[in-house]
Amino acid sequence: MQIIHGMAEHRARYDEFARYLAGAGYAVYAEDHRGHGETAGALAEAGHLADSGGWDLVVSDLRKLSTIARENHPDLPLFLFGHSMGSIFARDYLVNEGHSLAGVILSGANGNPGAMLRVGLFLSKRQIARKGARHPSSSLNGLTFGSFNRPFKPAVTEFDWLSRDAEEVAAYVADPYCGFVCTAAFFLDLFTGTQRIYRQDQIRKVPAELPLFFISGEQDPVGSFGKGVKRSADEYRAAGGRDVSVRLYPEARHELLHELNRSEVYEDVLSWLDSHLPGR
């Protein structure tokens, strides 16, 4: 299993989940993306993939980690687990590498942002031109996440939309390598990558036989409260996908692996993985 973490977080937050999978017999790999966690190094470097072309650089990094995993376990199938932004990276990755994967789990996936995506692309390019690629963009951060907490008022923190588990939210808030504001170039990368995965020519390149499993909370604003997740799954089915499934968890929010019902999510993921091992 290769875990692809989300935006403004890091791989160490998946330790409990990774240990659970390891206990069930899976070898687990994960990296900190550029501008995240230990790869970022100094906190001042957090939130910036590259001055340009950062999205493709991260996808290339993911391929390198996959190569390491396969070299260490040449006879084992490889699955991906991508959360939030990691699910966007995963969907981009599988366009060209899907034939080499046993399956992909997409957690906290987004729906097609539509017009907001075009606005984001325009604004991020303008900010880079005016303030530079490394400018931390509070305005683009607000455009992307500003409305997510509204359904959960009265909110205790800016990140109540992540989970119903107050302790997990507090841990996220207390972690300096979580929740930081990313740069203008980062947002351009994010919007560019998101635009790419929704292109029909890209969706049609995904192997029809590749199993895809979308999991999301019914109260996750990133996935438009389940509606966007269902639409994304339908697009893969319409393109010929023969094994595309969706599991929505009532009352759960964005971070299913840090939710009150995470033991249920763990079990569902493991069951899906076991059922999609070659020969099963």
RODO-2510 file (C-alpha; in nm, 4 decimals, decimal comma):
residues 280
     n   res          X          Y          Z
     1     m     0,0000     0,0000     0,0000
     2     q     0,1275     0,3426    -0,0945
     3     i    -0,0353     0,6257     0,1005
     4     i    -0,0580     0,9709    -0,0579
     5     h    -0,1303     1,2330     0,2071
     6     g    -0,3312     1,5514     0,1667
     7     m    -0,2622     1,9231     0,1594
     8     a    -0,1027     2,0974     0,4591
     9     e    -0,0432     1,7750     0,6521
    10     h     0,2128     1,4919     0,6475
    11     r     0,2665     1,1165     0,6409
    12     a     0,3102     1,0725     1,0182
    13     r    -0,0622     1,1371     1,0607
    14     y    -0,1236     0,7994     0,8918
    15     d     0,0827     0,6008     1,1408
    16     e    -0,2117     0,4334     1,3157
    17     f    -0,3717     0,3380     0,9833
    18     a    -0,0401     0,2101     0,8451
    19     r     0,0175    -0,0041     1,1545
    20     y    -0,3320    -0,1467     1,1187
    21     l    -0,2641    -0,2481     0,7583
    22     a     0,0802    -0,3821     0,8483
    23     g    -0,0814    -0,5956     1,1163
    24     a    -0,3029    -0,7436     0,8447
    25     g    -0,0010    -0,8324     0,6299
    26     y     0,0384    -0,5266     0,4064
    27     a     0,3685    -0,3470     0,3553
    28     v     0,2975     0,0268     0,3744
    29     y     0,4896     0,3125     0,2119
    30     a     0,4386     0,6887     0,2356
    31     e     0,6390     1,0033     0,1691
    32     d     0,6064     1,3661     0,2708
    33     h     0,5354     1,5673    -0,0428
    34     r     0,7560     1,8584    -0,1383
    35     g     0,6768     2,1473     0,0934
    36     h     0,5293     1,9141     0,3554
    37     g     0,6531     1,7449     0,6715
    38     e     1,0114     1,6281     0,6823
    39     t     1,0599     1,6960     0,3120
    40     a     0,9850     2,0637     0,3738
    41     g     1,2293     2,0663     0,6629
    42     a     1,2088     2,4185     0,8033
    43     l     0,8529     2,5338     0,8662
    44     a     0,9261     2,8414     0,6569
    45     e     0,9480     2,6119     0,3541
    46     a     0,6100     2,4475     0,4146
    47     g     0,3360     2,4977     0,1573
    48     h     0,5476     2,5338    -0,1553
    49     l     0,5962     2,2519    -0,4067
    50     a     0,8210     2,4377    -0,6517
    51     d     0,8472     2,7759    -0,8213
    52     s     0,6930     2,6137    -1,1296
    53     g     0,5754     2,2687    -1,2354
    54     g     0,5437     2,1468    -0,8773
    55     w     0,2473     1,9221    -0,9446
    56     d     0,4292     1,7094    -1,2007
    57     l     0,7337     1,6913    -0,9741
    58     v     0,5254     1,5402    -0,6943
    59     v     0,3658     1,2882    -0,9315
    60     s     0,7190     1,1938    -1,0399
    61     d     0,8141     1,1523    -0,6732
    62     l     0,5191     0,9171    -0,6255
    63     r     0,6387     0,7053    -0,9170
    64     k     0,9835     0,6838    -0,7580
    65     l     0,8369     0,5623    -0,4297
    66     s     0,6282     0,3054    -0,6194
    67     t     0,9479     0,1822    -0,7832
    68     i     1,1122     0,1415    -0,4415
    69     a     0,8090    -0,0488    -0,3096
    70     r     0,8093    -0,2817    -0,6105
    71     e     1,1844    -0,3426    -0,5856
    72     n     1,1424    -0,4383    -0,2199
    73     h     0,8365    -0,6556    -0,2889
    74     p     0,8635    -0,7692    -0,6538
    75     d     0,5948    -1,0367    -0,6241
    76     l     0,3277    -0,8271    -0,4495
    77     p     0,0485    -0,6163    -0,6018
    78     l     0,0505    -0,2415    -0,5352
    79     f    -0,2479    -0,0408    -0,4128
    80     l    -0,2748     0,3369    -0,3704
    81     f    -0,4585     0,5224    -0,0953
    82     g    -0,4955     0,8950    -0,1676
    83     h    -0,6589     1,1364     0,0737
    84     s    -0,8002     1,4766    -0,0245
    85     m    -0,5297     1,6447    -0,2353
    86     g    -0,3636     1,3037    -0,2304
    87     s    -0,6687     1,1646    -0,4075
    88     i    -0,6145     1,4216    -0,6841
    89     f    -0,2500     1,3184    -0,7128
    90     a    -0,3618     0,9550    -0,7225
    91     r    -0,6152     1,0218    -0,9994
    92     d    -0,3464     1,1951    -1,2039
    93     y    -0,0966     0,9161    -1,1354
    94     l    -0,3270     0,6366    -1,2445
    95     v    -0,3887     0,7915    -1,5888
    96     n    -0,0489     0,6642    -1,7036
    97     e     0,0301     0,4085    -1,4330
    98     g    -0,3085     0,2507    -1,3723
    99     h    -0,2149    -0,0653    -1,5584
   100     s     0,0502    -0,1359    -1,2933
   101     l    -0,1830    -0,1043    -0,9940
   102     a    -0,4100    -0,3552    -0,8229
   103     g    -0,6531    -0,0870    -0,7077
   104     v    -0,6936     0,2700    -0,5843
   105     i    -0,8770     0,4024    -0,2776
   106     l    -0,9777     0,7680    -0,2950
   107     s    -1,0597     0,9205     0,0441
   108     g    -1,2136     1,2640     0,0906
   109     a    -1,2154     1,3211    -0,2850
   110     n    -1,3481     1,6439    -0,4290
   111     g    -1,6202     1,7040    -0,6821
   112     n    -1,5592     1,9058    -0,9963
   113     p    -1,5151     2,2684    -0,8744
   114     g    -1,6369     2,4048    -1,2092
   115     a    -1,6296     2,7849    -1,2302
   116     m    -1,4416     2,8228    -0,9009
   117     l    -1,1521     2,6338    -1,0561
   118     r    -1,1268     2,8824    -1,3422
   119     v    -1,1364     3,1708    -1,0947
   120     g    -0,8644     3,0065    -0,8885
   121     l    -0,6386     2,9591    -1,1874
   122     f    -0,6797     3,3229    -1,2880
   123     l    -0,6170     3,4576    -0,9375
   124     s    -0,3174     3,2360    -0,8661
   125     k    -0,1472     3,3420    -1,1897
   126     r    -0,2167     3,7065    -1,1070
   127     q    -0,0758     3,6692    -0,7566
   128     i     0,2399     3,5040    -0,8852
   129     a     0,2886     3,7898    -1,1315
   130     r     0,2316     4,0542    -0,8633
   131     k     0,3799     3,9037    -0,5479
   132     g     0,5922     3,6086    -0,6585
   133     a     0,5588     3,2313    -0,6607
   134     r     0,6498     3,1943    -0,2924
   135     h     0,3962     3,4420    -0,1574
   136     p     0,1782     3,2719     0,1106
   137     s    -0,1703     3,3310    -0,0256
   138     s    -0,4319     3,3838     0,2428
   139     s    -0,6804     3,4963    -0,0214
   140     l    -0,6488     3,1756    -0,2264
   141     n    -0,6610     2,9752     0,0951
   142     g    -0,9868     3,1489     0,1795
   143     l    -1,1244     3,0873    -0,1693
   144     t    -1,0485     2,7165    -0,1360
   145     f    -1,1505     2,6500     0,2250
   146     g    -1,3357     2,9580     0,3459
   147     s    -1,6853     2,8100     0,3302
   148     f    -1,6080     2,4644     0,4688
   149     n    -1,6748     2,5425     0,8366
   150     r    -2,0095     2,7153     0,7820
   151     p    -2,2259     2,4019     0,8161
   152     f    -2,0682     2,3256     1,1548
   153     k    -2,1420     2,6448     1,3475
   154     p    -2,0855     2,7201     1,6260
   155     a    -1,7333     2,6020     1,5445
   156     v    -1,4615     2,5705     1,8064
   157     t    -1,1750     2,5936     1,5546
   158     e    -1,1199     2,6842     1,1897
   159     f    -1,0918     2,3129     1,1164
   160     d    -1,4064     2,1620     1,2666
   161     w    -1,4971     2,0494     0,9135
   162     l    -1,2175     1,7907     0,9312
   163     s    -1,3713     1,5587     1,1899
   164     r    -1,6320     1,5179     1,4631
   165     d    -1,3522     1,3992     1,6938
   166     a    -1,2557     1,7113     1,8889
   167     e    -0,9279     1,5565     2,0082
   168     e    -0,8176     1,4839     1,6527
   169     v    -0,9037     1,8364     1,5419
   170     a    -0,7135     1,9799     1,8380
   171     a    -0,4099     1,7675     1,7479
   172     y    -0,4245     1,8985     1,3918
   173     v    -0,4438     2,2586     1,5133
   174     a    -0,1518     2,2054     1,7526
   175     d     0,0697     2,0519     1,4824
   176     p     0,2809     2,3270     1,3196
   177     y     0,3118     2,1125     1,0062
   178     c    -0,0656     2,1069     0,9574
   179     g    -0,3029     2,3765     0,8411
   180     f    -0,0431     2,6214     0,7141
   181     v    -0,1164     2,8670     0,4335
   182     c     0,0338     2,7573     0,1022
   183     t     0,1982     2,9721    -0,1624
   184     a     0,0533     3,1211    -0,4786
   185     a     0,2545     2,8743    -0,6889
   186     f     0,1198     2,5878    -0,4789
   187     f    -0,2377     2,6917    -0,5502
   188     l    -0,1622     2,7222    -0,9203
   189     d    -0,0264     2,3666    -0,9066
   190     l    -0,3325     2,2450    -0,7170
   191     f    -0,5807     2,4082    -0,9540
   192     t    -0,3852     2,2875    -1,2587
   193     g    -0,3785     1,9295    -1,1313
   194     t    -0,7453     1,9383    -1,0427
   195     q    -0,8372     2,0728    -1,3856
   196     r    -0,6385     1,7935    -1,5485
   197     i    -0,8078     1,5043    -1,3682
   198     y    -1,1527     1,6203    -1,4791
   199     r    -1,0657     1,6296    -1,8474
   200     q    -1,2570     1,3570    -2,0286
   201     d    -0,9542     1,2527    -2,2326
   202     q    -0,7679     1,1856    -1,9063
   203     i    -1,0542     0,9917    -1,7501
   204     r    -1,0801     0,7721    -2,0585
   205     k    -0,7125     0,6758    -2,0237
   206     v    -0,7757     0,5026    -1,6915
   207     p    -0,7825     0,1236    -1,7461
   208     a    -1,1406     0,0000    -1,7390
   209     e    -1,0421    -0,2982    -1,5256
   210     l    -0,8716    -0,0903    -1,2521
   211     p    -1,0737    -0,1106    -0,9276
   212     l    -1,1573     0,2300    -0,7757
   213     f    -1,3060     0,2748    -0,4289
   214     f    -1,4320     0,6208    -0,3286
   215     i    -1,4836     0,6705     0,0459
   216     s    -1,6161     0,9925     0,1948
   217     g    -1,8131     1,1378     0,4812
   218     e    -2,1682     1,2459     0,4047
   219     q    -2,0841     1,5703     0,5850
   220     d    -1,7587     1,6329     0,3960
   221     p    -1,7744     1,9753     0,2271
   222     v    -1,4790     1,8853     0,0016
   223     g    -1,6906     1,6215    -0,1709
   224     s    -2,0014     1,8426    -0,1755
   225     f    -2,1510     1,6286     0,1011
   226     g    -2,1290     1,3133    -0,1092
   227     k    -2,2781     1,4551    -0,4275
   228     g    -1,9454     1,5455    -0,5892
   229     v    -1,7979     1,2099    -0,4927
   230     k    -2,0838     1,0247    -0,6587
   231     r    -2,0505     1,2356    -0,9726
   232     s    -1,6780     1,1625    -0,9918
   233     a    -1,7425     0,7893    -0,9616
   234     d    -2,0104     0,8119    -1,2308
   235     e    -1,7612     0,9749    -1,4694
   236     y    -1,5276     0,6780    -1,4393
   237     r    -1,8165     0,4377    -1,4897
   238     a    -1,9311     0,6306    -1,7968
   239     a    -1,5781     0,6011    -1,9363
   240     g    -1,5965     0,2225    -1,9058
   241     g    -1,4824     0,1571    -1,5491
   242     r    -1,6060    -0,1865    -1,4492
   243     d    -1,5255    -0,1828    -1,0760
   244     v    -1,6013     0,1621    -0,9339
   245     s    -1,7657     0,1723    -0,5916
   246     v    -1,8591     0,4410    -0,3402
   247     r    -1,8992     0,4233     0,0379
   248     l    -2,0429     0,7268     0,2161
   249     y    -2,0391     0,7372     0,5976
   250     p    -2,3351     0,9123     0,7646
   251     e    -2,2432     1,2164     0,9775
   252     a    -1,8697     1,1750     0,9053
   253     r    -1,6694     1,4733     0,7830
   254     h    -1,3513     1,5057     0,5769
   255     e    -1,0821     1,3005     0,7516
   256     l    -1,2276     0,9520     0,7733
   257     l    -0,9061     0,8093     0,9195
   258     h    -0,9392     1,0549     1,2104
   259     e    -1,3142     1,0292     1,2558
   260     l    -1,5166     0,8866     1,5437
   261     n    -1,5981     0,5816     1,3303
   262     r    -1,2443     0,5268     1,1999
   263     s    -1,2394     0,1628     1,3147
   264     e    -1,5311     0,0989     1,0782
   265     v    -1,3455     0,2774     0,7971
   266     y    -1,0290     0,0746     0,8651
   267     e    -1,2252    -0,2499     0,8462
   268     d    -1,4021    -0,1494     0,5248
   269     v    -1,0730    -0,0539     0,3589
   270     l    -0,9086    -0,3802     0,4614
   271     s    -1,2074    -0,5813     0,3400
   272     w    -1,1945    -0,4056     0,0029
   273     l    -0,8191    -0,4592    -0,0279
   274     d    -0,8439    -0,8285     0,0593
   275     s    -1,1263    -0,8795    -0,1893
   276     h    -0,9174    -0,7227    -0,4677
   277     l    -0,5994    -0,9197    -0,4201
   278     p    -0,5108    -1,1069    -0,7403
   279     g    -0,6613    -1,4515    -0,7358
   280     r    -0,9445    -1,3607    -0,5008
***
